[in-house]
């Protein structure tokens, strides 16, 4: 006997929230990250390199998090 319960169309639900192709969304996310890094770098002294700013931002982002044992084997 077939079920008459409501079934959600997951593709339609996802289409509401994710516009464009996967590659386009990935490029937009990377672009947003670069803009955030540029904004953070503007708060630092002018001689700060991009790599130093990136490390500082990463350290600040992960501060207070418990280290994972998943990467101990590396």
DSSP file (Angstrom, degrees, kcal/mol; ACC not computed):
  #  RESIDUE AA STRUCTURE BP1 BP2  ACC     N-H-->O    O-->H-N    N-H-->O    O-->H-N    TCO  KAPPA ALPHA  PHI   PSI    X-CA   Y-CA   Z-CA
    1    1 A X              0   0    0      0, 0.0     2,-0.2     0, 0.0     0, 0.0   0.000 360.0 360.0 360.0 129.0    0.0    0.0    0.0
    2    2 A X        -     0   0    0      1,-0.1     2,-0.3     2,-0.0     0, 0.0  -0.473 360.0-117.6 -77.0 142.4    1.5    3.3   -1.0
    3    3 A X        -     0   0    0     -2,-0.2    -1,-0.1     1,-0.1     0, 0.0  -0.601  16.8-163.5 -80.2 137.4    1.9    6.0    1.6
    4    4 A X        +     0   0    0     -2,-0.3    -1,-0.1     2,-0.1     3,-0.1   0.220  47.5 127.3-103.0  13.1    0.0    9.2    1.1
    5    5 A X  S    S-     0   0    0      1,-0.1     2,-0.2     0, 0.0    -2,-0.0  -0.326  72.1 -91.0 -69.7 154.7    2.1   11.2    3.5
    6    6 A X        -     0   0    0      1,-0.0     2,-0.5    -2,-0.0    -1,-0.1  -0.432  40.6-159.0 -65.9 134.0    3.6   14.5    2.4
    7    7 A X        -     0   0    0     -2,-0.2     2,-0.2    -3,-0.1    -1,-0.0  -0.973  13.0-130.7-118.8 130.5    7.0   14.1    0.9
    8    8 A X        -     0   0    0     -2,-0.5     2,-1.1     1,-0.1     3,-0.1  -0.535  12.7-130.4 -78.6 142.1    9.4   17.1    0.7
    9    9 A X     >  -     0   0    0     -2,-0.2     4,-2.1     1,-0.2     3,-0.2  -0.806  23.4-170.6 -89.8  98.6   11.1   17.9   -2.6
   10   10 A X  H  > S+     0   0    0     -2,-1.1     4,-2.5     1,-0.2     5,-0.2   0.833  81.8  56.0 -65.0 -33.5   14.7   18.2   -1.3
   11   11 A X  H  > S+     0   0    0      2,-0.2     4,-2.0     1,-0.2    -1,-0.2   0.906 109.3  46.8 -64.8 -40.1   16.0   19.6   -4.6
   12   12 A X  H  > S+     0   0    0     -3,-0.2     4,-1.1     2,-0.2    -2,-0.2   0.886 111.6  51.3 -68.4 -38.7   13.4   22.4   -4.5
   13   13 A X  H >X S+     0   0    0     -4,-2.1     4,-0.7     1,-0.2     3,-0.5   0.927 112.0  46.4 -62.9 -44.4   14.2   23.1   -0.8
   14   14 A X  H >X S+     0   0    0     -4,-2.5     4,-2.4     1,-0.2     3,-0.8   0.866 105.7  59.9 -66.3 -36.1   17.9   23.3   -1.6
   15   15 A X  H 3< S+     0   0    0     -4,-2.0    -1,-0.2     1,-0.2    -2,-0.2   0.784  97.4  61.2 -64.5 -27.0   17.3   25.5   -4.6
   16   16 A X  H << S+     0   0    0     -4,-1.1    -1,-0.2    -3,-0.5    -2,-0.2   0.852 117.0  29.1 -65.4 -33.7   15.7   28.1   -2.4
   17   17 A X  H << S+     0   0    0     -3,-0.8     2,-0.6    -4,-0.7    -2,-0.2   0.720 116.3  56.7-102.3 -25.5   18.9   28.6   -0.4
   18   18 A X     <  -     0   0    0     -4,-2.4     2,-0.3     2,-0.0    -1,-0.2  -0.904  64.5-173.5-118.2 105.9   21.7   27.8   -2.9
   19   19 A X        +     0   0    0     -2,-0.6    -3,-0.1    -3,-0.1     2,-0.0  -0.733  50.5   7.1 -96.6 145.6   21.7   29.9   -6.1
   20   20 A X  S    S-     0   0    0     -2,-0.3     2,-0.1    -5,-0.1    -2,-0.0  -0.233  99.9 -39.0  84.0-172.4   24.1   29.2   -9.0
   21   21 A X     >  -     0   0    0      1,-0.1     4,-2.3    -2,-0.0     5,-0.2  -0.375  53.5-109.8 -85.8 166.6   26.5   26.3   -9.5
   22   22 A X  H  > S+     0   0    0      1,-0.2     4,-2.3     2,-0.2     5,-0.2   0.892 120.9  52.3 -61.6 -39.7   28.6   24.7   -6.9
   23   23 A X  H  > S+     0   0    0      1,-0.2     4,-2.4     2,-0.2    -1,-0.2   0.904 109.0  49.8 -64.4 -40.6   31.7   26.2   -8.5
   24   24 A X  H  > S+     0   0    0      2,-0.2     4,-2.2     1,-0.2    -1,-0.2   0.891 110.8  49.0 -64.3 -40.6   30.1   29.7   -8.4
   25   25 A X  H  X S+     0   0    0     -4,-2.3     4,-2.1     2,-0.2    -1,-0.2   0.882 110.9  50.9 -66.7 -37.5   29.2   29.2   -4.7
   26   26 A X  H  X S+     0   0    0     -4,-2.3     4,-2.4     2,-0.2    -2,-0.2   0.917 110.3  48.8 -65.9 -43.0   32.7   28.1   -3.9
   27   27 A X  H  X S+     0   0    0     -4,-2.4     4,-2.4     1,-0.2    -2,-0.2   0.896 110.7  51.1 -62.9 -39.9   34.2   31.1   -5.7
   28   28 A X  H  X S+     0   0    0     -4,-2.2     4,-2.2     2,-0.2    -1,-0.2   0.893 110.3  49.3 -64.6 -39.4   31.9   33.4   -3.8
   29   29 A X  H  X S+     0   0    0     -4,-2.1     4,-2.0     2,-0.2    -2,-0.2   0.911 112.2  47.6 -66.3 -42.3   32.9   31.8   -0.5
   30   30 A X  H  X S+     0   0    0     -4,-2.4     4,-2.2     2,-0.2    -2,-0.2   0.894 111.6  50.9 -65.3 -39.1   36.6   32.2   -1.3
   31   31 A X  H  X S+     0   0    0     -4,-2.4     4,-2.2     2,-0.2    -2,-0.2   0.899 109.0  50.9 -64.4 -40.8   36.0   35.8   -2.3
   32   32 A X  H  X S+     0   0    0     -4,-2.2     4,-2.2     1,-0.2    -1,-0.2   0.889 109.6  51.2 -64.1 -38.7   34.2   36.5    0.9
   33   33 A X  H  X S+     0   0    0     -4,-2.0     4,-2.3     2,-0.2    -2,-0.2   0.895 109.3  49.7 -64.5 -40.9   37.1   35.0    2.8
   34   34 A X  H  X S+     0   0    0     -4,-2.2     4,-2.3     2,-0.2    -2,-0.2   0.889 110.5  50.3 -65.4 -38.8   39.6   37.2    1.0
   35   35 A X  H  X S+     0   0    0     -4,-2.2     4,-2.2     2,-0.2    -2,-0.2   0.894 110.3  49.9 -65.9 -38.9   37.5   40.3    1.7
   36   36 A X  H  X S+     0   0    0     -4,-2.2     4,-2.4     2,-0.2    -2,-0.2   0.898 110.7  49.8 -65.3 -40.1   37.4   39.4    5.4
   37   37 A X  H  X S+     0   0    0     -4,-2.3     4,-2.8     2,-0.2    -2,-0.2   0.904 109.9  50.7 -64.5 -41.1   41.2   38.9    5.5
   38   38 A X  H  X S+     0   0    0     -4,-2.3     4,-1.5     2,-0.2    -2,-0.2   0.892 110.9  49.1 -63.4 -39.4   41.7   42.3    3.8
   39   39 A X  H  X S+     0   0    0     -4,-2.2     4,-0.6     2,-0.2    -2,-0.2   0.919 113.0  46.7 -65.8 -43.5   39.4   43.9    6.4
   40   40 A X  H >< S+     0   0    0     -4,-2.4     3,-1.3     1,-0.2     4,-0.4   0.903 110.0  54.1 -63.7 -41.3   41.3   42.2    9.2
   41   41 A X  H >< S+     0   0    0     -4,-2.8     3,-1.2     1,-0.3    -1,-0.2   0.813  98.9  63.0 -64.3 -29.9   44.6   43.2    7.7
   42   42 A X  H 3< S+     0   0    0     -4,-1.5    -1,-0.3     1,-0.3    -2,-0.2   0.722  98.7  56.3 -66.8 -20.6   43.5   46.9    7.6
   43   43 A X  T << S+     0   0    0     -3,-1.3    -1,-0.3    -4,-0.6    -2,-0.2   0.579  99.3  76.3 -85.6  -9.8   43.3   46.8   11.4
   44   44 A X  S <  S-     0   0    0     -3,-1.2     9,-0.0    -4,-0.4    -3,-0.0  -0.483 101.6 -74.5 -95.9 167.1   47.0   45.7   11.6
   45   45 A X    >   -     0   0    0     -2,-0.1     3,-2.0     1,-0.1    -1,-0.2  -0.290  48.6-112.6 -57.8 148.3   50.1   47.8   11.2
   46   46 A X  T 3  S+     0   0    0      1,-0.3    -1,-0.1    -3,-0.1    -2,-0.1   0.736 113.0  60.5 -59.1 -25.2   50.7   48.7    7.5
   47   47 A X  T 3  S+     0   0    0      2,-0.0     2,-0.3     0, 0.0    -1,-0.3   0.470  75.9 118.1 -83.7   0.5   53.9   46.6    7.3
   48   48 A X    <   -     0   0    0     -3,-2.0    -4,-0.1    -7,-0.2     2,-0.0  -0.518  61.4-134.2 -72.3 126.9   52.1   43.3    8.2
   49   49 A X     >  -     0   0    0     -2,-0.3     4,-2.2     1,-0.1     5,-0.2  -0.285  18.7-112.1 -76.3 165.7   52.3   40.8    5.4
   50   50 A X  H  > S+     0   0    0      1,-0.2     4,-2.6     2,-0.2     5,-0.2   0.896 117.2  52.0 -64.3 -40.8   49.3   38.8    4.1
   51   51 A X  H  > S+     0   0    0      2,-0.2     4,-2.4     1,-0.2    -1,-0.2   0.908 109.7  47.9 -65.4 -41.6   50.8   35.5    5.5
   52   52 A X  H  > S+     0   0    0      2,-0.2     4,-2.5     1,-0.2    -1,-0.2   0.925 113.3  48.6 -64.3 -43.3   51.3   37.0    9.0
   53   53 A X  H  X S+     0   0    0     -4,-2.2     4,-2.6     1,-0.2    -2,-0.2   0.905 110.5  51.4 -61.9 -41.5   47.8   38.4    9.0
   54   54 A X  H  X S+     0   0    0     -4,-2.6     4,-2.4     2,-0.2    -2,-0.2   0.913 111.3  47.2 -62.8 -43.4   46.4   35.0    7.8
   55   55 A X  H  X S+     0   0    0     -4,-2.4     4,-2.6     2,-0.2    -2,-0.2   0.911 112.6  49.3 -65.1 -42.0   48.2   33.2   10.6
   56   56 A X  H  X S+     0   0    0     -4,-2.5     4,-2.5     2,-0.2    -2,-0.2   0.921 112.4  47.6 -63.2 -43.0   47.0   35.7   13.2
   57   57 A X  H  X S+     0   0    0     -4,-2.6     4,-2.4     2,-0.2    -2,-0.2   0.902 112.5  48.9 -65.1 -41.1   43.4   35.4   12.0
   58   58 A X  H  X S+     0   0    0     -4,-2.4     4,-2.0     2,-0.2    -2,-0.2   0.912 111.7  49.2 -64.9 -41.7   43.6   31.6   12.0
   59   59 A X  H  X S+     0   0    0     -4,-2.6     4,-0.6     1,-0.2    -2,-0.2   0.910 113.0  47.3 -63.8 -42.0   45.0   31.6   15.5
   60   60 A X  H  < S+     0   0    0     -4,-2.5     3,-0.5     1,-0.2    -2,-0.2   0.871 110.8  52.4 -67.0 -36.5   42.3   34.0   16.8
   61   61 A X  H  < S+     0   0    0     -4,-2.4    -1,-0.2     1,-0.2    -2,-0.2   0.882 116.4  38.6 -65.8 -38.3   39.6   31.9   15.1
   62   62 A X  H >< S+     0   0    0     -4,-2.0     3,-1.7    -5,-0.2    -1,-0.2   0.409  86.0 124.9 -95.4   2.0   40.8   28.7   16.7
   63   63 A X  T 3< S+     0   0    0     -4,-0.6     3,-0.1    -3,-0.5    -3,-0.0  -0.388  77.4  16.9 -63.7 135.8   41.6   30.2   20.1
   64   64 A X  T 3  S+     0   0    0      1,-0.3     2,-0.3    -2,-0.1    -1,-0.3   0.334  94.2 124.9  86.4  -8.2   39.8   28.5   22.9
   65   65 A X    <   -     0   0    0     -3,-1.7     2,-0.4     1,-0.1    -1,-0.3  -0.622  67.5-113.4 -84.8 145.1   38.9   25.4   20.9
   66   66 A X        -     0   0    0     -2,-0.3    -1,-0.1    -3,-0.1    -3,-0.0  -0.611  37.6-110.5 -75.3 130.5   40.0   22.1   22.2
   67   67 A X        -     0   0    0     -2,-0.4     2,-0.3     1,-0.1    -1,-0.1  -0.320  30.5-124.3 -62.8 143.7   42.6   20.5   20.0
   68   68 A X    >   -     0   0    0      1,-0.1     3,-0.5    -3,-0.0    -1,-0.1  -0.673   6.1-150.4 -89.3 141.9   41.4   17.4   18.0
   69   69 A X  G >  S+     0   0    0     -2,-0.3     3,-1.2     1,-0.2     4,-0.2   0.421  81.5  90.7 -87.3   0.9   43.2   14.1   18.3
   70   70 A X  G 3  S+     0   0    0      1,-0.3     3,-0.4     2,-0.1    -1,-0.2   0.803  88.2  45.3 -67.4 -28.5   42.2   13.3   14.8
   71   71 A X  G X  S+     0   0    0     -3,-0.5     3,-1.2     1,-0.2    -1,-0.3   0.219  80.0 103.5-100.7  15.1   45.3   14.8   13.3
   72   72 A X  T <  S+     0   0    0     -3,-1.2    -1,-0.2     1,-0.2    -2,-0.1   0.778  73.3  62.7 -66.8 -26.4   47.8   13.3   15.7
   73   73 A X  T 3         0   0    0     -3,-0.4    -1,-0.2     1,-0.2    -2,-0.1   0.575 360.0 360.0 -77.4  -8.6   49.0   10.8   13.2
   74   74 A X    <         0   0    0     -3,-1.2    -1,-0.2     0, 0.0    -2,-0.1   0.474 360.0 360.0 -80.2 360.0   50.3   13.4   10.8
